Amino acid sequence: MPTRRNILLATIALAVLMTVFAMYTQPDFLVQMANQLWSCF
């Protein structure tokens, strides 16, 4: 049976994943991330 802590951790993980997915649907964010990646080389 899931404990309260497990439910809380799963909820936080789901919120983080949803936030990351929302950022990746924005083209400007993807371009910015690509530019930051290439600036490392």
PDB file as gemmi writes it, atoms N, CA and C in Angstrom:
CRYST1    1.000    1.000    1.000  90.00  90.00  90.00 P 1                      
ATOM      1  N   MET A   1       0.833  -1.181   0.000  1.00  0.00           N  
ATOM      2  CA  MET A   1       0.000   0.000   0.000  1.00  0.00           C  
ATOM      3  C   MET A   1       0.883   1.252   0.000  1.00  0.00           C  
ATOM      4  N   PRO A   2       0.604   2.199  -0.927  1.00  0.00           N  
ATOM      5  CA  PRO A   2       1.457   3.387  -0.994  1.00  0.00           C  
ATOM      6  C   PRO A   2       1.331   4.265   0.249  1.00  0.00           C  
ATOM      7  N   THR A   3       2.455   4.710   0.687  1.00  0.00           N  
ATOM      8  CA  THR A   3       2.452   5.595   1.846  1.00  0.00           C  
ATOM      9  C   THR A   3       2.273   7.036   1.391  1.00  0.00           C  
ATOM     10  N   ARG A   4       2.060   7.905   2.348  1.00  0.00           N  
ATOM     11  CA  ARG A   4       1.865   9.325   2.036  1.00  0.00           C  
ATOM     12  C   ARG A   4       3.111   9.917   1.386  1.00  0.00           C  
ATOM     13  N   ARG A   5       4.276   9.467   1.831  1.00  0.00           N  
ATOM     14  CA  ARG A   5       5.541   9.974   1.272  1.00  0.00           C  
ATOM     15  C   ARG A   5       5.692   9.558  -0.187  1.00  0.00           C  
ATOM     16  N   ASN A   6       5.346   8.321  -0.503  1.00  0.00           N  
ATOM     17  CA  ASN A   6       5.439   7.853  -1.885  1.00  0.00           C  
ATOM     18  C   ASN A   6       4.499   8.628  -2.793  1.00  0.00           C  
ATOM     19  N   ILE A   7       3.306   8.908  -2.319  1.00  0.00           N  
ATOM     20  CA  ILE A   7       2.345   9.666  -3.117  1.00  0.00           C  
ATOM     21  C   ILE A   7       2.857  11.082  -3.335  1.00  0.00           C  
ATOM     22  N   LEU A   8       3.435  11.695  -2.301  1.00  0.00           N  
ATOM     23  CA  LEU A   8       3.977  13.033  -2.427  1.00  0.00           C  
ATOM     24  C   LEU A   8       5.133  13.072  -3.422  1.00  0.00           C  
ATOM     25  N   LEU A   9       6.035  12.115  -3.345  1.00  0.00           N  
ATOM     26  CA  LEU A   9       7.163  12.064  -4.276  1.00  0.00           C  
ATOM     27  C   LEU A   9       6.696  11.847  -5.709  1.00  0.00           C  
ATOM     28  N   ALA A  10       5.717  11.000  -5.899  1.00  0.00           N  
ATOM     29  CA  ALA A  10       5.186  10.760  -7.241  1.00  0.00           C  
ATOM     30  C   ALA A  10       4.519  12.016  -7.794  1.00  0.00           C  
ATOM     31  N   THR A  11       3.821  12.751  -6.951  1.00  0.00           N  
ATOM     32  CA  THR A  11       3.178  13.989  -7.382  1.00  0.00           C  
ATOM     33  C   THR A  11       4.216  15.037  -7.774  1.00  0.00           C  
ATOM     34  N   ILE A  12       5.268  15.153  -6.988  1.00  0.00           N  
ATOM     35  CA  ILE A  12       6.333  16.109  -7.309  1.00  0.00           C  
ATOM     36  C   ILE A  12       7.026  15.719  -8.609  1.00  0.00           C  
ATOM     37  N   ALA A  13       7.314  14.444  -8.775  1.00  0.00           N  
ATOM     38  CA  ALA A  13       7.962  13.981 -10.005  1.00  0.00           C  
ATOM     39  C   ALA A  13       7.084  14.250 -11.222  1.00  0.00           C  
ATOM     40  N   LEU A  14       5.796  14.016 -11.097  1.00  0.00           N  
ATOM     41  CA  LEU A  14       4.875  14.275 -12.194  1.00  0.00           C  
ATOM     42  C   LEU A  14       4.825  15.761 -12.538  1.00  0.00           C  
ATOM     43  N   ALA A  15       4.833  16.612 -11.536  1.00  0.00           N  
ATOM     44  CA  ALA A  15       4.818  18.062 -11.766  1.00  0.00           C  
ATOM     45  C   ALA A  15       6.087  18.510 -12.492  1.00  0.00           C  
ATOM     46  N   VAL A  16       7.225  17.957 -12.094  1.00  0.00           N  
ATOM     47  CA  VAL A  16       8.492  18.306 -12.755  1.00  0.00           C  
ATOM     48  C   VAL A  16       8.471  17.844 -14.210  1.00  0.00           C  
ATOM     49  N   LEU A  17       8.006  16.638 -14.453  1.00  0.00           N  
ATOM     50  CA  LEU A  17       7.944  16.132 -15.825  1.00  0.00           C  
ATOM     51  C   LEU A  17       7.003  16.955 -16.692  1.00  0.00           C  
ATOM     52  N   MET A  18       5.878  17.357 -16.147  1.00  0.00           N  
ATOM     53  CA  MET A  18       4.935  18.176 -16.900  1.00  0.00           C  
ATOM     54  C   MET A  18       5.532  19.549 -17.214  1.00  0.00           C  
ATOM     55  N   THR A  19       6.287  20.109 -16.285  1.00  0.00           N  
ATOM     56  CA  THR A  19       6.935  21.398 -16.518  1.00  0.00           C  
ATOM     57  C   THR A  19       7.982  21.300 -17.619  1.00  0.00           C  
ATOM     58  N   VAL A  20       8.782  20.250 -17.582  1.00  0.00           N  
ATOM     59  CA  VAL A  20       9.799  20.050 -18.617  1.00  0.00           C  
ATOM     60  C   VAL A  20       9.131  19.855 -19.975  1.00  0.00           C  
ATOM     61  N   PHE A  21       8.071  19.082 -20.029  1.00  0.00           N  
ATOM     62  CA  PHE A  21       7.354  18.877 -21.293  1.00  0.00           C  
ATOM     63  C   PHE A  21       6.797  20.199 -21.813  1.00  0.00           C  
ATOM     64  N   ALA A  22       6.260  21.023 -20.944  1.00  0.00           N  
ATOM     65  CA  ALA A  22       5.712  22.311 -21.360  1.00  0.00           C  
ATOM     66  C   ALA A  22       6.814  23.217 -21.917  1.00  0.00           C  
ATOM     67  N   MET A  23       8.017  23.172 -21.335  1.00  0.00           N  
ATOM     68  CA  MET A  23       9.116  23.994 -21.846  1.00  0.00           C  
ATOM     69  C   MET A  23       9.559  23.521 -23.224  1.00  0.00           C  
ATOM     70  N   TYR A  24       9.553  22.209 -23.456  1.00  0.00           N  
ATOM     71  CA  TYR A  24      10.009  21.689 -24.739  1.00  0.00           C  
ATOM     72  C   TYR A  24       9.009  21.927 -25.864  1.00  0.00           C  
ATOM     73  N   THR A  25       7.792  22.316 -25.554  1.00  0.00           N  
ATOM     74  CA  THR A  25       6.831  22.624 -26.614  1.00  0.00           C  
ATOM     75  C   THR A  25       6.995  24.050 -27.111  1.00  0.00           C  
ATOM     76  N   GLN A  26       7.883  24.832 -26.496  1.00  0.00           N  
ATOM     77  CA  GLN A  26       8.133  26.213 -26.916  1.00  0.00           C  
ATOM     78  C   GLN A  26       9.387  26.245 -27.784  1.00  0.00           C  
ATOM     79  N   PRO A  27       9.257  26.612 -29.057  1.00  0.00           N  
ATOM     80  CA  PRO A  27      10.412  26.601 -29.962  1.00  0.00           C  
ATOM     81  C   PRO A  27      11.545  27.518 -29.506  1.00  0.00           C  
ATOM     82  N   ASP A  28      11.229  28.661 -28.913  1.00  0.00           N  
ATOM     83  CA  ASP A  28      12.280  29.573 -28.459  1.00  0.00           C  
ATOM     84  C   ASP A  28      13.157  28.917 -27.401  1.00  0.00           C  
ATOM     85  N   PHE A  29      12.555  28.137 -26.542  1.00  0.00           N  
ATOM     86  CA  PHE A  29      13.315  27.446 -25.505  1.00  0.00           C  
ATOM     87  C   PHE A  29      14.277  26.441 -26.130  1.00  0.00           C  
ATOM     88  N   LEU A  30      13.807  25.716 -27.148  1.00  0.00           N  
ATOM     89  CA  LEU A  30      14.664  24.730 -27.804  1.00  0.00           C  
ATOM     90  C   LEU A  30      15.846  25.397 -28.493  1.00  0.00           C  
ATOM     91  N   VAL A  31      15.610  26.532 -29.152  1.00  0.00           N  
ATOM     92  CA  VAL A  31      16.700  27.252 -29.812  1.00  0.00           C  
ATOM     93  C   VAL A  31      17.706  27.746 -28.783  1.00  0.00           C  
ATOM     94  N   GLN A  32      17.226  28.272 -27.679  1.00  0.00           N  
ATOM     95  CA  GLN A  32      18.117  28.756 -26.627  1.00  0.00           C  
ATOM     96  C   GLN A  32      18.964  27.610 -26.060  1.00  0.00           C  
ATOM     97  N   MET A  33      18.352  26.461 -25.831  1.00  0.00           N  
ATOM     98  CA  MET A  33      19.106  25.317 -25.303  1.00  0.00           C  
ATOM     99  C   MET A  33      20.149  24.844 -26.305  1.00  0.00           C  
ATOM    100  N   ALA A  34      19.805  24.828 -27.594  1.00  0.00           N  
ATOM    101  CA  ALA A  34      20.761  24.417 -28.619  1.00  0.00           C  
ATOM    102  C   ALA A  34      21.930  25.392 -28.683  1.00  0.00           C  
ATOM    103  N   ASN A  35      21.643  26.688 -28.593  1.00  0.00           N  
ATOM    104  CA  ASN A  35      22.730  27.684 -28.621  1.00  0.00           C  
ATOM    105  C   ASN A  35      23.639  27.545 -27.407  1.00  0.00           C  
ATOM    106  N   GLN A  36      23.083  27.263 -26.257  1.00  0.00           N  
ATOM    107  CA  GLN A  36      23.912  27.078 -25.063  1.00  0.00           C  
ATOM    108  C   GLN A  36      24.769  25.821 -25.180  1.00  0.00           C  
ATOM    109  N   LEU A  37      24.210  24.789 -25.765  1.00  0.00           N  
ATOM    110  CA  LEU A  37      24.975  23.550 -25.943  1.00  0.00           C  
ATOM    111  C   LEU A  37      26.158  23.775 -26.883  1.00  0.00           C  
ATOM    112  N   TRP A  38      25.914  24.438 -28.014  1.00  0.00           N  
ATOM    113  CA  TRP A  38      26.983  24.652 -28.986  1.00  0.00           C  
ATOM    114  C   TRP A  38      28.023  25.643 -28.476  1.00  0.00           C  
ATOM    115  N   SER A  39      27.663  26.524 -27.578  1.00  0.00           N  
ATOM    116  CA  SER A  39      28.644  27.476 -27.068  1.00  0.00           C  
ATOM    117  C   SER A  39      29.680  26.789 -26.178  1.00  0.00           C  
ATOM    118  N   CYS A  40      29.421  25.580 -25.763  1.00  0.00           N  
ATOM    119  CA  CYS A  40      30.377  24.840 -24.930  1.00  0.00           C  
ATOM    120  C   CYS A  40      31.562  24.322 -25.746  1.00  0.00           C  
ATOM    121  N   PHE A  41      31.399  24.239 -27.074  1.00  0.00           N  
ATOM    122  CA  PHE A  41      32.454  23.640 -27.906  1.00  0.00           C  
ATOM    123  C   PHE A  41      33.287  24.663 -28.595  1.00  0.00           C  
TER     124      PHE A  41                                                      
END                                                                             
